[in-house]
Amino acid sequence: MSEAETAERKRVWKTPPNVPLCAEADIADPGSRSFVLQIGEAFFHGFVVRKDRQVAGYVDRCPHAGHPLALELDRYLTPDGTLILCGWHGAVFEPLTGLCTGGPCAGGRLTPWPVQASGGIIRTA
């Protein structure tokens, strides 16, 4: 393998505003979807949750251990759709606030990623 193939991808933790992500209807209510955006030479990893006709975005990083939350692509919610679940350690978070209500980081929060839905399109804010 070349050095470029083994080098870790650079990460960024913010995105520019007004980047279209998807149609609002592309995410079930309740539902979630992951996004990876290339910003220059680095990459942003985030996810959007849709619940009760509202959307919220978060950096895809558990506050407990720093891992991405989902074990499967786009599977951030508990089976009943009521909470965000960290598949690695079982922490659960309120979908629209990011507050951890149980697990190893109880009382902590997910890092918000500003997004908004307007005209049927979800964009970065």
C-alpha positions as CSV (number, residue, x, y, z in Angstrom):
1,M,0.0,0.0,0.0
2,S,1.1,3.5,-0.7
3,E,1.5,6.1,2.0
4,A,-1.5,8.0,0.7
5,E,-3.7,4.8,1.0
6,T,-2.6,4.2,4.6
7,A,-2.8,7.9,5.8
8,E,-5.8,8.7,7.9
9,R,-8.4,11.0,6.3
10,K,-8.4,14.5,7.6
11,R,-11.6,15.5,9.5
12,V,-13.3,18.8,9.8
13,W,-16.1,19.5,12.4
14,K,-18.1,22.2,10.6
15,T,-19.6,22.8,7.2
16,P,-20.3,25.9,5.1
17,P,-23.9,27.2,5.2
18,N,-26.5,26.5,2.5
19,V,-25.2,23.2,1.2
20,P,-28.1,21.1,-0.1
21,L,-28.1,17.7,1.5
22,C,-31.3,15.9,0.4
23,A,-35.0,16.3,-0.1
24,E,-36.9,16.4,3.3
25,A,-39.0,13.5,2.1
26,D,-35.8,11.3,1.6
27,I,-35.7,10.9,5.4
28,A,-38.6,9.1,7.1
29,D,-40.4,10.8,10.1
30,P,-39.0,9.5,12.4
31,G,-35.8,8.7,10.6
32,S,-32.2,9.5,10.1
33,R,-29.5,9.7,7.4
34,S,-25.8,10.0,7.4
35,F,-23.8,12.5,5.3
36,V,-20.1,12.7,4.5
37,L,-19.1,16.0,2.9
38,Q,-15.7,16.8,1.4
39,I,-14.5,20.2,2.5
40,G,-11.2,20.9,0.6
41,E,-8.8,18.0,1.5
42,A,-10.8,17.0,4.6
43,F,-14.1,15.3,5.3
44,F,-17.1,16.1,7.6
45,H,-19.1,13.2,9.0
46,G,-22.6,14.1,10.2
47,F,-26.2,12.9,10.4
48,V,-29.6,14.4,10.2
49,V,-32.6,13.2,12.3
50,R,-36.2,13.9,11.2
51,K,-38.9,13.7,13.9
52,D,-42.3,15.4,14.4
53,R,-41.7,17.3,11.1
54,Q,-38.6,18.9,12.5
55,V,-34.9,18.2,11.6
56,A,-31.8,18.3,13.6
57,G,-28.2,17.6,12.6
58,Y,-25.3,16.3,14.6
59,V,-21.6,15.6,14.1
60,D,-21.3,11.8,13.9
61,R,-19.2,11.4,17.0
62,C,-20.3,10.0,20.4
63,P,-19.3,12.3,23.2
64,H,-18.3,9.2,25.3
65,A,-15.6,7.6,23.1
66,G,-15.4,9.6,19.9
67,H,-16.7,6.8,17.7
68,P,-19.4,7.3,15.0
69,L,-22.7,6.4,16.5
70,A,-24.3,4.0,14.0
71,L,-23.3,0.4,13.5
72,E,-25.2,0.3,10.2
73,L,-25.5,3.0,7.6
74,D,-28.3,5.5,8.4
75,R,-29.4,3.6,11.6
76,Y,-29.1,6.2,14.3
77,L,-32.5,5.8,16.0
78,T,-33.7,3.1,18.3
79,P,-36.1,0.6,16.7
80,D,-39.2,2.5,17.9
81,G,-37.7,5.8,16.5
82,T,-37.9,7.7,19.8
83,L,-34.2,8.1,20.6
84,I,-30.8,8.3,19.0
85,L,-28.7,5.3,20.0
86,C,-24.9,4.9,20.1
87,G,-24.6,1.3,18.9
88,W,-21.1,0.9,20.5
89,H,-21.9,1.7,24.1
90,G,-25.7,2.0,24.4
91,A,-25.9,5.8,25.1
92,V,-29.2,7.3,24.1
93,F,-29.9,10.9,23.1
94,E,-33.0,13.1,22.6
95,P,-33.4,13.4,18.8
96,L,-34.1,17.1,18.6
97,T,-31.8,18.4,21.3
98,G,-28.9,15.9,21.4
99,L,-29.1,15.6,25.2
100,C,-27.8,12.2,26.5
101,T,-30.5,10.7,28.7
102,G,-28.8,7.4,29.5
103,G,-25.6,5.5,29.2
104,P,-22.0,6.3,29.8
105,C,-22.2,10.0,28.8
106,A,-25.6,10.8,30.6
107,G,-26.0,14.6,30.8
108,G,-23.7,15.2,27.9
109,R,-24.7,16.3,24.4
110,L,-24.1,15.4,20.8
111,T,-22.3,18.2,18.9
112,P,-24.9,20.1,16.9
113,W,-24.5,20.4,13.1
114,P,-26.7,23.4,12.0
115,V,-29.2,22.2,9.4
116,Q,-32.6,23.5,8.3
117,A,-35.5,22.3,6.1
118,S,-37.0,24.9,3.7
119,G,-39.0,24.4,0.5
120,G,-38.7,20.6,0.9
121,I,-34.9,20.6,0.9
122,I,-32.6,20.0,3.9
123,R,-29.5,22.2,3.8
124,T,-26.7,23.1,6.1
125,A,-27.4,26.3,8.0
